[in-house]
Amino acid sequence: MVAFGQGNGADDLAQTTLTGAALVLLSAVMIAFYYVWSVELADRYGTVTVVIWSTLAGFLALLPFTAWEIATTSFHVEPAAIASAVYLGLLVSAVGLFLWLWLLRTVPARIAASVQFLQPVFGIAASAVMFGDRMGPLFIVGVLLVLIGVGLSIITRRGG
């Protein structure tokens, strides 16, 4: 609902394919596996070590795709592109991963994982602020459902 709230929900849904939905599901499963494994590795080797190796492995895995992109796409390296690469590489990837692994070692996984559901809310809201995208009623309903879900996942059970 959060994503469909951007425009006409029927048009957005019509553009969704079974393959696309399956790839998103596969991505979610792989990320969940990665997070669980990373916490175990961080406990054993330290958070900084896991962040460094994880970032390096991701960089190396993307090199062939980068080479292909460079060979097939014309582009110009400008200051904004360099700033974007530094922001994404250092802040989003390295610092973000460090904070995420620290969070997973600090709070229960159900709480840390539930916070991930806030990403589309903040992403679409940022798009509205930065680019003037309109948020329809489905967005508001979706945000409320996300907040209720996150709240329910954080509430601890008492007495049982």
C-alpha positions in Angstrom: 0.0 0.0 0.0 2.9 2.4 0.8 4.4 1.9 -2.7 1.0 1.8 -4.5 0.1 5.1 -2.8 2.3 6.9 -5.2 -0.1 6.9 -8.1 -3.1 5.0 -9.4 -2.8 1.7 -7.5 -4.3 -0.3 -10.4 -1.6 1.0 -12.8 1.2 0.2 -10.3 -0.2 -3.3 -9.7 -0.5 -3.9 -13.5 3.2 -3.2 -13.9 4.2 -5.8 -11.3 5.2 -9.2 -12.7 5.4 -12.6 -11.1 9.1 -12.7 -11.8 9.6 -9.3 -10.2 7.7 -10.4 -7.1 9.6 -13.6 -6.9 12.9 -11.7 -7.2 11.9 -9.4 -4.3 11.0 -12.4 -2.2 14.3 -14.1 -3.0 16.1 -10.9 -2.1 14.3 -10.7 1.2 15.2 -14.4 2.0 18.8 -13.8 1.1 19.1 -10.6 3.2 17.5 -12.4 6.2 20.1 -15.2 5.8 22.9 -12.7 5.5 21.8 -10.8 8.6 21.6 -13.9 10.7 25.0 -15.2 9.5 26.5 -11.7 9.9 25.5 -11.5 13.6 27.1 -14.8 14.3 30.3 -13.7 12.4 30.3 -10.4 14.2 30.1 -12.2 17.6 33.0 -14.3 16.6 35.3 -11.9 14.8 34.0 -8.4 15.7 31.6 -6.0 14.0 34.4 -3.9 12.3 36.0 -7.0 10.7 32.7 -8.3 9.3 31.8 -4.8 7.9 35.2 -4.6 6.2 35.1 -8.0 4.7 31.4 -7.7 3.7 32.0 -4.3 2.1 35.1 -5.6 0.2 33.2 -8.8 -0.9 30.3 -6.6 -2.2 32.7 -4.3 -4.0 34.5 -7.3 -5.7 31.2 -9.0 -6.6 30.0 -5.8 -8.4 33.2 -5.2 -10.4 32.2 -7.3 -13.4 28.9 -5.5 -13.6 30.7 -2.2 -13.3 33.1 -3.1 -16.1 30.1 -4.0 -18.3 28.3 -0.8 -17.4 31.4 1.3 -18.2 31.8 -0.5 -21.5 28.2 -0.1 -22.6 27.1 3.3 -21.2 28.4 6.7 -21.9 28.8 8.9 -18.8 30.7 11.8 -17.4 32.3 11.8 -14.0 31.1 15.0 -12.2 31.5 16.2 -8.6 27.9 15.1 -7.9 28.6 11.6 -9.1 31.8 11.4 -6.9 29.9 12.7 -3.9 27.1 10.2 -4.5 29.6 7.3 -4.7 31.3 8.4 -1.5 28.0 8.8 0.3 26.7 5.4 -0.9 30.0 3.6 -0.3 31.0 5.0 3.0 27.8 6.2 4.8 25.2 3.9 3.4 27.2 0.7 3.0 30.0 0.8 5.5 28.6 2.9 8.3 25.0 1.7 7.7 26.2 -2.0 7.9 28.2 -1.3 11.0 25.2 0.3 12.7 22.9 -2.5 11.5 25.2 -5.2 12.9 25.6 -3.4 16.1 21.8 -3.0 16.4 21.4 -6.8 15.7 23.8 -7.6 18.5 22.1 -5.1 20.9 18.4 -5.7 20.5 16.3 -8.7 19.7 16.2 -9.6 16.0 12.4 -9.2 15.9 12.8 -5.5 16.9 15.8 -4.8 14.6 14.1 -6.5 11.6 10.8 -4.7 12.1 12.6 -1.4 11.7 13.4 -2.4 8.1 9.7 -1.9 7.3 10.1 1.8 7.9 12.5 2.1 4.9 9.7 2.5 2.2 8.0 5.0 4.5 11.1 7.2 4.8 12.1 6.7 1.2 8.8 7.8 -0.3 8.4 10.6 2.2 11.9 11.9 1.3 10.9 11.7 -2.4 7.9 13.8 -1.7 10.0 16.4 0.1 12.9 16.4 -2.4 11.0 16.0 -5.7 7.4 17.0 -4.9 6.0 13.5 -5.4 2.4 13.3 -4.2 1.4 10.8 -1.5 -2.2 9.5 -1.9 -4.5 8.0 0.6 -3.1 4.5 0.1 0.3 5.8 1.2 -1.3 7.1 4.5 -3.1 3.7 5.0 0.1 1.9 4.3 2.1 4.0 6.7 -0.4 3.4 9.4 -0.3 -0.4 8.8 3.5 -0.4 8.9 3.6 1.6 12.1 1.0 -0.7 13.7 3.0 -3.7 12.6 6.3 -2.3 13.9 4.6 -1.4 17.1 3.1 -4.9 17.6 6.5 -6.5 16.9 8.2 -4.3 19.5 5.7 -4.9 22.3 7.0 -7.5 24.7 4.8 -10.2 26.0 4.2 -10.2 29.7 3.5 -13.2 31.8 3.7 -15.9 29.3 
